[in-house]
Amino acid sequence: MTFSEQIVPSSILTPDAQLPLWKQDGAEPFLRIENITKNFGEFKAVDNISLDIYKKELFCLLGGSGSGKSTLLRMLAGFEEPTSGRILIDGVDMAGIQPWERPVNMMFQSYALFPHLSVADNVAFGLKREGIAKAEINKRVAEMLGMVQLGHLGKRKPHQLSGGQRQRVALARALIKRPKLLLLDEPLGALDKKLREETQFELINIQEELGVTFVVVTHDQEEAMTLATRIGVMNQGIIVQTDEPHDVYEYPNSKFVADFVGSVNMFEGKVIQDQPDSVQIESKEAGTTLFVNHGINCSPDQIVHVAIRPEKIRITKSEPEKGVNCIQGEIEEIAYMGSLSVFRVRLPSGKEVRVTQPNFTRSMGDRFTWKDTVFLHWDDDSSVVLTS
Amino acid sequence: MSMTAKLQKYNFIKKVNWGRTFVAGVPAFWLGLFFFVPFLVVFKISLSEATIAIPPYIDLLDVDMEEAYISLKINLGNYLFLFEDDFYLDAYLSSVKIAVVSTFFTLLVAFPIAYAIAKADGSKRVLLLALVILPFWTSFLLRVYAWMEFLKKNGLVNEFLLTVGIIDEPLIMLQTDFAVYIGIVYTYLPFMVLPLYSALEKMDGTLIEAAQDLGCKPMQSFFLVTLPLAMPGVIAGCVLVFIPAVGEFVIPALLGGADTLMIGRVLWDEFFLNRDWPMASAVAIVMLVVLVLPIMLIRNSQGKGEAV
């Protein structure tokens, strides 16, 4: 079977096998995006983006609506011509190569299943265009439907399927031509929460099994977090940060990324002491001096933001012994969400801080309540200083 | 909602049923009065015998109170004659042929128009649709006369072709089947464009992109995706053009030649020249059957297609 040949990851054969490809020096990217710009009239949808994506990656382009992520995806598929720049897939320049000639398949946000064809015919559609023998087509369609667990529904029409089943038909149809690159536009967007979570893992399994390179576009940061090997956060036509999910969340490089990926509290302040491995920031908003255990590149007296995630803040009724990064406030609102509770704490400066805490116990006895005066504190390695 | 409230709501719906009956009843009554009753009258006349009188046929039912007898005389002679004389069969076949050919060409012309309108954006689309419907605001007869001006020996088309130098002597276009085709295609174009437009407008544009993404060249994606999805519109448009085209009288009379044989014309001649009302009625009834049967078949197959 040709599948098994493809599954052997080429990275195993390279000396730096323990490192992912994007961390190896001189690794050859599979998809290279070079200074791509796309203008629609006056509007710059994609603004001079360069990006390398490696073989077998599951790369997520994360951004809000109008961030240019879909336009970038459509240029990879060949539906839009870039205004300037180059796209290289497996070393081949895609300029002037039509969508039907590219080694790329796409899974559409609306799934775009052909309503007049059965599930099996939808999946077979791409193979039939290649003039493959009928027996071979039937075999591959059956295999593919089996893989997405729809073997029994081949004769149905798309409108007779549930949302999750349609999603899997769309995936099967896009994968059956064994594309080198699979583009997925909001692949889980139309599914309900429970189904999403199941499908996410299915998608990862299939991607690992077939060894295809995936580029996923999504506005949902949770989806990006669970799916991606790396995330490119997009805003206003540019990629703001490209990193592994963990790094995007824990080490955002800008206020935009910190705020867009997950929720965050930000304290504006002035740098008062800047050392190679620590910074002190005087913040009027926090009402105290904040300590951060990493150095930054900044001029003295520069205005910066200290970002701290809600789950990294501890909330106590009594003052902690170590009084670093500790602020006092009053609980204004509590949202009980089952697994955790969300507190909104008002500081004397008027600043509102969001804190989440797991619900360790079942009893309501010693829980916090409204109007409680509490202490919020965190370690100096929990926060990040953002200069832009 | 409490139980009583539910019941009240139910009762309310029940009472409204009167209104629903009324709403459905008015068109049914209208159709009955102005379609079914006249059809029965024509059918009755088709079974009677022609005579020289006013009206020019003998009633089926002869009731004589004084002599105390009732006679019912049904004459199948008209129908038999229809099948005996090749003239009528030829007229039917030629009508169907002209209708089929012109329906096909109407479809060919209408499809790109409908496609372009469906793909046009907002305000442009409204304007284009208005342009398609605009000819209806002028009398149909006037428009056919205009075509006579275009097509006649020293008409606009010939003048143009002569001036440009494509032809040396004027083409004979008027009073040929060609002129009839032009007339029918032109006249019935909106009836084809509108159902096609509504089918194409509903189509999701990403389906074409999906087809191309899976390896279809533009032509292939048209035949494999666009056309099959536009099929309801194609069928509706063809039916809307084919039916009136078969029975068309004015266009072949004005644009056609002496040898353009169409059933509408035969009907006219039987009725007004021969004053043979029973024969004319029989021609009309057979035409109706010829038209209704295939349409019912199409409708049936469409219904099944949707049920699957």
Interface residues (C-beta under 8 A of the other chain):
Chain A: A77 F79 Q98 P99 W100 V104 N105 M106 F108 S110 A112 L113 F114 P115 H116 F125 G126 R129 E130 K157 R173 A174 K177
Chain B: D204 T206 L207 E209 A210 A211 Q212 D213 L214 G215 C216 K217 Q220 L224 V225 P228 L229 V308
